[in-house]
Amino acid sequence: MSSPLLVEKRSQPADVFLSDGRVIEALVFVAEFAQTYEGPQTVRDLMEEPGDVLPAVDSAGEFILIHKPAVSAMSVLPSDHDLRGYWHETPATLRLTGGHRIDGSLLVEDGSGERLSDAINNARDWIRIRHSDNLIWIRVSALVSARSPEA
């Protein structure tokens, strides 16, 4: 029997980049609907939910709690809602806390500026970068450096 206060969630595979340098392969749990817009919950929404811990299941099948402030980035297969909005891509290499290096195409929100520095400075808390088939949500406060080959 389910409680009317609980929200059903589905598992989504993710690589969780931690500020101590580790990467945890995990299943995280997202809702079929977001609280503030029409459509499913994204990883960004999940990270911005109240609470300091992120429930997950690690690659060994163990239930774990990850301290949200320790998450530098999270890589997932993108959904249509992850890619909603108006943006253009710009190549970038990002270095994060923990020594993580991510190369890919930064999804720059239209109207946030053309320069890499504008795109990062005008972002709220998270930026997105496309890396191969994955979309990586990156916590802006976890950025150590960013460079663009076009600069």
C-alpha positions as CSV (number, residue, x, y, z in Angstrom):
1,M,0.0,0.0,0.0
2,S,1.4,3.4,-0.9
3,S,1.1,6.5,1.2
4,P,-0.6,9.6,-0.3
5,L,2.3,11.6,1.0
6,L,4.9,9.7,-1.0
7,V,5.8,10.4,-4.6
8,E,6.5,7.4,-6.9
9,K,10.0,7.6,-8.4
10,R,11.8,5.7,-11.1
11,S,15.5,4.8,-11.0
12,Q,17.9,6.5,-13.4
13,P,21.5,5.4,-13.9
14,A,24.0,8.2,-13.1
15,D,27.7,8.7,-12.6
16,V,28.1,10.9,-9.5
17,F,31.3,12.9,-9.4
18,L,32.3,13.7,-5.8
19,S,34.4,16.6,-4.6
20,D,36.9,14.1,-3.1
21,G,37.8,12.8,-6.6
22,R,35.6,9.6,-6.6
23,V,33.0,8.7,-9.2
24,I,30.1,6.6,-8.0
25,E,28.1,4.6,-10.5
26,A,24.6,4.7,-9.0
27,L,20.9,4.6,-9.6
28,V,19.2,7.8,-8.4
29,F,15.5,8.2,-8.1
30,V,13.5,10.9,-10.0
31,A,9.8,11.6,-10.1
32,E,7.6,11.3,-13.2
33,F,6.6,14.9,-12.7
34,A,8.4,18.0,-11.5
35,Q,7.1,20.3,-8.8
36,T,7.5,23.6,-10.7
37,Y,6.8,22.8,-14.4
38,E,5.1,20.3,-16.6
39,G,7.3,17.2,-17.3
40,P,9.5,14.8,-15.5
41,Q,11.9,15.7,-12.7
42,T,15.5,16.2,-13.9
43,V,18.7,15.5,-12.0
44,R,19.0,19.3,-11.3
45,D,15.5,19.3,-9.8
46,L,16.5,16.3,-7.7
47,M,19.6,18.0,-6.4
48,E,17.7,21.1,-5.5
49,E,15.0,19.3,-3.5
50,P,15.1,20.1,0.3
51,G,17.5,17.9,2.3
52,D,21.2,17.3,2.5
53,V,21.3,13.7,1.2
54,L,20.7,12.0,-2.1
55,P,19.3,8.5,-1.8
56,A,20.9,6.1,-4.3
57,V,21.8,2.5,-5.0
58,D,25.5,1.9,-5.8
59,S,26.9,-0.5,-8.4
60,A,27.1,-3.3,-5.8
61,G,23.3,-2.9,-5.2
62,E,23.8,-1.3,-1.8
63,F,21.5,1.6,-0.7
64,I,23.6,4.7,0.1
65,L,23.1,8.3,1.0
66,I,25.3,10.8,-0.8
67,H,25.9,14.2,0.8
68,K,24.5,16.6,-1.8
69,P,27.0,19.4,-1.2
70,A,29.8,16.9,-2.0
71,V,28.4,16.3,-5.5
72,S,30.4,18.2,-8.1
73,A,28.6,16.8,-11.1
74,M,26.2,14.1,-12.3
75,S,26.3,12.4,-15.7
76,V,23.0,10.9,-17.1
77,L,21.5,10.0,-20.4
78,P,19.6,13.2,-21.3
79,S,15.8,13.4,-21.5
80,D,13.9,15.9,-23.6
81,H,13.3,17.9,-20.4
82,D,17.1,18.0,-19.7
83,L,17.5,19.7,-23.0
84,R,14.5,22.0,-22.9
85,G,15.0,25.7,-23.5
86,Y,16.9,27.8,-26.0
87,W,20.7,27.3,-26.1
88,H,23.7,26.8,-28.3
89,E,26.7,24.6,-27.8
90,T,30.3,25.8,-27.3
91,P,33.3,23.5,-26.8
92,A,34.8,23.6,-23.3
93,T,37.1,21.8,-21.0
94,L,36.1,22.0,-17.3
95,R,38.1,21.1,-14.3
96,L,36.1,20.4,-11.1
97,T,36.9,19.9,-7.4
98,G,38.3,16.5,-6.9
99,G,40.5,16.7,-10.0
100,H,37.7,15.8,-12.5
101,R,38.2,16.9,-16.1
102,I,35.3,17.1,-18.4
103,D,35.6,17.8,-22.1
104,G,32.5,18.4,-24.2
105,S,30.1,21.0,-25.5
106,L,28.7,23.4,-22.9
107,L,25.0,24.1,-23.5
108,V,24.9,27.9,-23.2
109,E,21.5,29.4,-22.5
110,D,20.6,31.9,-25.2
111,G,20.8,35.4,-23.8
112,S,23.4,34.5,-21.2
113,G,26.3,35.9,-23.3
114,E,28.6,34.6,-26.0
115,R,31.8,34.2,-23.9
116,L,32.4,31.2,-21.7
117,S,32.9,33.5,-18.7
118,D,29.4,35.0,-19.4
119,A,27.8,31.6,-19.6
120,I,29.2,30.5,-16.3
121,N,28.8,33.8,-14.5
122,N,25.1,34.0,-15.6
123,A,24.2,30.5,-14.7
124,R,22.2,30.0,-11.5
125,D,23.7,26.9,-9.7
126,W,24.1,24.4,-12.5
127,I,25.4,24.2,-16.0
128,R,25.1,21.5,-18.6
129,I,27.8,20.0,-20.8
130,R,27.2,17.3,-23.5
131,H,29.9,14.6,-23.3
132,S,29.5,11.8,-25.8
133,D,25.9,10.5,-25.4
134,N,25.6,11.8,-21.8
135,L,24.6,15.1,-20.3
136,I,26.6,16.2,-17.3
137,W,25.0,18.5,-14.8
138,I,27.8,20.5,-13.2
139,R,27.5,22.4,-9.9
140,V,28.9,25.9,-10.7
141,S,30.5,26.2,-7.3
142,A,32.5,23.0,-8.0
143,L,34.2,24.6,-11.0
144,V,38.0,25.1,-10.6
145,S,38.7,26.2,-14.2
146,A,37.1,26.4,-17.6
147,R,38.6,26.9,-21.0
148,S,37.3,27.0,-24.5
149,P,39.5,26.1,-27.6
150,E,37.8,29.0,-29.4
151,A,39.1,31.6,-26.8
